[in-house]
Amino acid sequence: MMSLINTAHEHYRYMLQAFYEAESALKQNEVPVGAVIVRNGIVVGRGHNLVETLQDPTAHAEVVAITAACETLQSKYLLDCTMYVTLEPCPMCSGALVWSKIPRVVFGAIDEKSGGCGSLFNICQHKNLNHQIEVLGGVMEQDCSEILKKWFASRRI
């Protein structure tokens, strides 16, 4: 029982870090999605959406965090790592996660319109790919959903 409590606390702790990244994206007028990658209790990569800032449709929080973590670890593979991201990764990001060989992804809000980790597609666990990822959704779901809803509502004036 103790390990379940510790695991839940750990998931919350790192999702909160991803949420802070989402808030940074919000301040930059980006879609508020944030991500951190953790290895052995240490954040080795972090990122938030930079699509508008960089004018790059691939500059999603997950891709930015993957690049940062690979640079930190000096490896193209993110073995023994976990990604925490505030929104379920899209198909592009899910594919990048599979290629990085990360073993776990923990996300906050479900993305029913373009999720790639189980809601619309399930790229992360597709049996025909060379790597499958353990996926856990719904951590800090309310907070992660709310920041996105408010951001999109502010754009529909």
PAZAPA-4460 file (N, C-alpha, C; in steps of 0.05 Angstrom, whole numbers, plus 32768, in hexadecimal, padded with zeros to 4 digits):
% residues 157
    n_x    n_y    n_z   ca_x   ca_y   ca_z    c_x    c_y    c_z   seq   type   mol
   8010   7FE8   8000   8000   8000   8000   8011   8019   8000     1      M     A
   8027   8018   800F   8038   8030   8011   8043   8038   7FF5     2      M     A
   804B   8024   7FE5   8056   802B   7FCA   8041   8039   7FB9     3      S     A
   8028   8031   7FBB   8013   803F   7FAB   8010   805C   7FB4     4      L     A
   8012   8061   7FCD   8011   807D   7FD7   8029   808D   7FCE     5      I     A
   8040   8081   7FD0   8059   808E   7FC7   8058   8093   7FA9     6      N     A
   804E   8080   7F9A   804C   8083   7F7D   8039   809A   7F76     7      T     A
   8022   809B   7F83   800E   80B0   7F7D   801A   80CB   7F84     8      A     A
   8028   80CD   7F9A   8035   80E6   7FA2   804A   80EE   7F8E     9      H     A
   805A   80DA   7F85   806F   80E0   7F71   8062   80E9   7F56    10      E     A
   804D   80DC   7F4E   803F   80E5   7F35   8035   8102   7F38    11      H     A
   8029   8108   7F4F   801F   8123   7F53   8037   8137   7F53    12      Y     A
   804C   8130   7F60   8063   8142   7F62   806F   8149   7F47    13      R     A
   8072   8135   7F36   807D   813B   7F1B   8069   8147   7F08    14      Y     A
   804F   813F   7F0B   803B   814C   7EFA   8038   816A   7F01    15      M     A
   803C   8171   7F1A   803C   818D   7F22   8053   819C   7F13    16      L     A
   8069   818F   7F10   807F   819B   7F01   8077   819F   7EE4    17      Q     A
   806A   818C   7ED8   8060   818E   7EBD   804B   81A5   7EBB    18      A     A
   803B   81A7   7ED0   8026   81BC   7ED0   8033   81D8   7ED1    19      F     A
   8049   81DA   7EE0   8058   81F4   7EE0   8062   81FA   7EC4    20      Y     A
   806A   81E6   7EB5   8073   81EA   7E99   805B   81F4   7E88    21      E     A
   8044   81E8   7E8D   802C   81F1   7E7F   8026   820E   7E84    22      A     A
   8029   8216   7E9D   8025   8232   7EA4   8039   8244   7E96    23      E     A
   8052   823B   7E92   8066   824A   7E83   805D   824D   7E66    24      S     A
   8051   8238   7E5B   8047   823A   7E3F   8031   824E   7E3E    25      A     A
   801F   824E   7E51   8009   8261   7E53   8013   827E   7E52    26      L     A
   8028   8283   7E61   8034   829E   7E63   8040   82A6   7E48    27      K     A
   8047   8293   7E37   8052   8299   7E1D   803D   8297   7E07    28      Q     A
   8024   8297   7E0F   800D   8295   7DFC   800E   827C   7DEB    29      N     A
   8017   8267   7DF7   8018   824C   7DEA   8002   823B   7DF6    30      E     A
   7FF9   8226   7DE8   7FE6   8213   7DF4   7FF4   8208   7E0D    31      V     A
   7FE6   820B   7E24   7FF3   8204   7E3E   7FF6   81E6   7E43    32      P     A
   800B   81DB   7E37   8012   81BF   7E3C   802F   81BF   7E45    33      V     A
   8034   81AF   7E5A   804F   81AD   7E64   8057   8190   7E69    34      G     A
   8071   818B   7E69   807B   8170   7E6D   8096   8170   7E7B    35      A     A
   809A   815C   7E8B   80B4   8157   7E97   80BB   8139   7E94    36      V     A
   80D5   8133   7E92   80DE   8118   7E91   80F0   8113   7EA9    37      I     A
   80EA   80FD   7EB7   80F7   80F7   7ED1   8106   80DD   7ECF    38      V     A
   811E   80DD   7EDA   812E   80C4   7EDC   813A   80C3   7EF7    39      R     A
   8135   80AD   7F05   813F   80A9   7F20   813A   80C1   7F33    40      N     A
   8121   80CC   7F31   8119   80E1   7F43   8124   80FD   7F3B    41      G     A
   8131   80FF   7F24   813C   8119   7F1B   812F   8121   7F01    42      I     A
   8126   813A   7EFE   811C   8144   7EE5   8133   8147   7ED2    43      V     A
   8133   8138   7EBC   8149   813A   7EA8   8142   8149   7E8F    44      V     A
   8128   814F   7E8C   811F   815F   7E75   8104   816B   7E7B    45      G     A
   8100   8183   7E71   80E7   8191   7E75   80E1   81A1   7E5C    46      R     A
   80C7   81A6   7E58   80BF   81B6   7E41   80A2   81BE   7E42    47      G     A
   809B   81D2   7E33   8080   81DA   7E2F   807C   81E1   7E12    48      H     A
   8063   81E3   7E09   805E   81E9   7DED   806D   8202   7DE5    49      N     A
   807A   8201   7DCE   8087   8217   7DC2   8080   821A   7DA4    50      L     A
   8069   820F   7D9D   8061   820F   7D81   805F   822C   7D75    51      V     A
   8052   823E   7D83   804F   8259   7D7A   806A   8268   7D7B    52      E     A
   8078   8265   7D91   8091   8273   7D95   80A6   826C   7D7F    53      T     A
   80A8   8252   7D79   80BB   8249   7D66   80B0   8247   7D4A    54      L     A
   8095   824A   7D47   8088   8246   7D2D   808F   822A   7D23    55      Q     A
   808C   8216   7D34   8093   81FB   7D2E   807D   81E9   7D38    56      D     A
   806E   81DC   7D26   8058   81CB   7D2F   8061   81B2   7D3F    57      P     A
   807B   81AC   7D3F   8084   8195   7D4E   808E   819D   7D6A    58      T     A
   808D   81B6   7D71   8098   81BF   7D8B   8084   81BC   7DA2    59      A     A
   807A   81A3   7DA4   8067   819D   7DBA   8078   8198   7DD3    60      H     A
   806B   819B   7DEA   8078   8198   7E04   8088   817E   7E06    61      A     A
   807C   8168   7DFC   8089   814E   7DFE   80A2   814D   7DEE    62      E     A
   80A2   8158   7DD6   80BA   8157   7DC4   80D0   8169   7DD0    63      V     A
   80C8   8180   7DDB   80DC   8192   7DE7   80E8   8184   7DFF    64      V     A
   80D8   8176   7E10   80E2   8168   7E27   80F4   8150   7E1F    65      A     A
   80EC   8141   7E0A   80FC   812B   7E01   8117   8135   7DF8    66      I     A
   8118   814A   7DE8   8132   8155   7DDF   8143   815D   7DF6    67      T     A
   8137   816A   7E0A   8147   8173   7E22   8151   815B   7E31    68      A     A
   8141   8147   7E35   8149   812F   7E44   815F   8120   7E36    69      A     A
   815C   811D   7E1C   8171   810F   7E0C   818B   811E   7E0D    70      C     A
   818A   8138   7E0D   81A2   8148   7E10   81AF   8144   7E2B    71      E     A
   819E   8146   7E40   81A8   8142   7E5B   81B5   8127   7E5F    72      T     A
   81A8   8112   7E55   81B1   80F6   7E59   81C6   80ED   7E44    73      L     A
   81C9   80FE   7E2F   81DB   80F7   7E19   81D4   80DC   7E0D    74      Q     A
   81BA   80D9   7E08   81B0   80C0   7DFD   8197   80C5   7DEC    75      S     A
   8194   80B6   7DD7   817B   80B8   7DC8   8164   80A8   7DD4    76      K     A
   816A   8098   7DE8   8156   8088   7DF6   8152   8092   7E12    77      Y     A
   8139   8092   7E1B   8132   809B   7E36   812A   8084   7E47    78      L     A
   813C   8070   7E49   8138   8058   7E59   8137   8061   7E76    79      L     A
   8127   8053   7E86   8124   8058   7EA2   8119   8074   7EA8    80      D     A
   810B   8080   7E96   80FF   809B   7E9A   80E1   8099   7E9A    81      C     A
   80D4   80AE   7EA4   80B7   80B1   7EA3   80B2   80CD   7E9A    82      T     A
   809F   80D0   7E86   8096   80EA   7E7E   807C   80F1   7E8D    83      M     A
   807B   8109   7E97   8062   8114   7EA3   805A   812B   7E90    84      Y     A
   8042   812A   7E86   8038   813E   7E74   801B   8145   7E7A    85      V     A
   8014   815E   7E78   7FFA   8167   7E82   7FE3   815F   7E6F    86      T     A
   7FE9   8159   7E56   7FD5   8151   7E43   7FDE   8137   7E35    87      L     A
   7FCB   8125   7E31   7FD1   810C   7E23   7FE0   8112   7E09    88      E     A
   7FF7   8106   7E05   8007   810B   7DEC   7FF7   8105   7DD3    89      P     A
   7FFC   8115   7DBF   7FF0   8112   7DA4   7FFE   80FB   7D96    90      C     A
   7FF5   80F3   7D7E   8002   80DE   7D6F   801F   80E4   7D69    91      P     A
   8026   80FC   7D62   8042   8103   7D5C   8053   80FF   7D74    92      M     A
   804A   810A   7D8B   805A   8108   7DA4   805B   80EB   7DAE    93      C     A
   8045   80DD   7DAB   8045   80C0   7DB3   8059   80B1   7DA2    94      S     A
   805B   80B6   7D89   806F   80A9   7D78   808B   80B0   7D81    95      G     A
   8090   80CA   7D87   80AA   80D2   7D91   80B1   80C4   7DAB    96      A     A
   809D   80C0   7DBC   80A1   80B2   7DD6   80A8   8095   7DD1    97      L     A
   809B   8088   7DBE   80A1   806C   7DB7   80BE   806B   7DAD    98      V     A
   80C6   807D   7D9B   80E1   807D   7D90   80F6   8082   7DA6    99      W     A
   80EE   8091   7DBA   8102   8097   7DD0   8105   807F   7DE3   100      S     A
   80F3   806C   7DE0   80F2   8054   7DF1   80EE   805A   7E0F   101      K     A
   80E0   8070   7E14   80D9   8076   7E30   80C6   8060   7E3A   102      I     A
   80C9   8057   7E53   80B7   8042   7E5C   809C   804A   7E67   103      P     A
   809A   8064   7E70   8081   806C   7E7D   8079   8089   7E75   104      R     A
   805F   808D   7E71   8054   80A8   7E6D   803C   80AB   7E81   105      V     A
   803D   80C1   7E8F   8027   80C8   7EA2   801C   80E2   7E98   106      V     A
   8002   80E3   7E92   7FF6   80FC   7E88   7FDF   8105   7E9A   107      F     A
   7FD8   811E   7E97   7FC2   812A   7EA6   7FA7   8128   7E98   108      G     A
   7FA2   813A   7E85   7F88   813B   7E77   7F88   8129   7E5F   109      A     A
   7F71   811D   7E5A   7F6D   810D   7E42   7F68   8120   7E2A   110      I     A
   7F73   8118   7E13   7F6F   8128   7DFA   7F5D   8117   7DE8   111      D     A
   7F43   811B   7DEA   7F30   810B   7DDA   7F31   8110   7DBD   112      E     A
   7F3C   8128   7DB5   7F3D   812F   7D98   7F57   8126   7D8A   113      K     A
   7F6D   8123   7D99   7F85   811B   7D8C   7F98   810B   7D9E   114      S     A
   7F8E   80FE   7DB1   7F9F   80EE   7DC4   7FAB   80D6   7DB7   115      G     A
   7FC5   80D1   7DBD   7FD3   80BA   7DB2   7FDB   80A5   7DC6   116      G     A
   7FD0   80A8   7DDE   7FD7   8095   7DF4   7FBE   8086   7DFE   117      C     A
   7FAA   8082   7DED   7F94   8072   7DF6   7F78   807D   7DF0   118      G     A
   7F75   8098   7DEF   7F5A   80A3   7DEC   7F51   80A1   7DCF   119      S     A
   7F61   80AB   7DBC   7F59   80AA   7DA0   7F6A   8094   7D92   120      L     A
   7F84   8095   7D96   7F96   8081   7D8C   7FA5   8075   7DA4   121      F     A
   7FB2   805F   7DA0   7FC3   8054   7DB5   7FDE   804C   7DAA   122      N     A
   7FEC   8060   7DA1   8007   805C   7D95   801B   8052   7DAA   123      I     A
   8019   805D   7DC2   802C   8056   7DD7   802C   8038   7DDF   124      C     A
   8015   802B   7DDA   8013   800F   7DE1   800D   7FFD   7DCA   125      Q     A
   8012   8007   7DB2   800B   7FF8   7D99   801E   7FDF   7D97   126      H     A
   8012   7FC8   7D96   8021   7FAF   7D97   8033   7FAB   7D7E   127      K     A
   802D   7FB9   7D68   803E   7FB5   7D50   8056   7FC7   7D4F   128      N     A
   8059   7FD9   7D63   8071   7FEA   7D64   8086   7FDC   7D74   129      L     A
   809F   7FE5   7D71   80B6   7FD7   7D7E   80B8   7FDE   7D9C   130      N     A
   80A7   7FF0   7DA6   80A9   7FF7   7DC3   808D   7FFF   7DCC   131      H     A
   8086   7FF6   7DE4   806C   7FFE   7DF0   8072   800C   7E0A   132      Q     A
   8061   801F   7E10   8064   8031   7E27   804E   802C   7E3B   133      I     A
   8055   802B   7E54   8041   802A   7E6A   8035   8046   7E6B   134      E     A
   801A   8048   7E6C   800D   8062   7E6C   7FFA   8064   7E84   135      V     A
   7FFB   807B   7E91   7FE9   8081   7EA7   7FDE   809D   7EA2   136      L     A
   7FC3   809F   7EA1   7FB6   80B8   7E9C   7FA6   80C1   7EB4   137      G     A
   7F9F   80DB   7EB5   7F8D   80E5   7EC9   7F9B   80F1   7EE2   138      G     A
   7FB5   80F4   7EE2   7FC3   8100   7EF8   7FC0   811E   7EF7   139      V     A
   7FB4   812A   7F0B   7FAE   8147   7F0C   7F9C   814F   7EF4   140      M     A
   7F8B   813C   7EEC   7F7A   8140   7ED4   7F6A   815A   7ED5   141      E     A
   7F5E   8160   7EEC   7F4D   8178   7EEE   7F5D   8191   7EE9   142      Q     A
   7F73   8194   7EF6   7F84   81AC   7EF2   7F8E   81AE   7ED5   143      D     A
   7F97   8197   7ECA   7FA2   8197   7EAF   7F8D   819D   7E9A   144      C     A
   7F74   8193   7E9F   7F5E   8199   7E8D   7F56   81B7   7E8F   145      S     A
   7F55   81C1   7EA7   7F4B   81DC   7EAC   7F5C   81F1   7E9F   146      E     A
   7F76   81EF   7EA0   7F88   8203   7E94   7F84   8203   7E76   147      I     A
   7F80   81EB   7E6A   7F7C   81EA   7E4D   7F60   81F6   7E45   148      L     A
   7F4B   81EF   7E55   7F31   81F9   7E4F   7F30   8218   7E50   149      K     A
   7F3D   8223   7E65   7F3E   8240   7E67   7F4D   824D   7E50   150      K     A
   7F63   8241   7E48   7F73   824C   7E32   7F63   824C   7E18   151      W     A
   7F56   8235   7E12   7F46   8233   7DF9   7F2E   8245   7DFA   152      F     A
   7F21   8247   7E11   7F0A   8259   7E14   7F12   8276   7E0F   153      A     A
   7F29   827E   7E18   7F32   829A   7E14   7F38   82A0   7DF6   154      S     A
   7F3B   828B   7DE6   7F40   828E   7DC9   7F26   8290   7DB9   155      R     A
   7F10   8289   7DC5   7EF6   8288   7DB7   7EE5   82A0   7DBB   156      R     A
   7EF1   82B7   7DBD   7EE1   82CF   7DC2   7ED6   82DA   7DA9   157      I     A
***
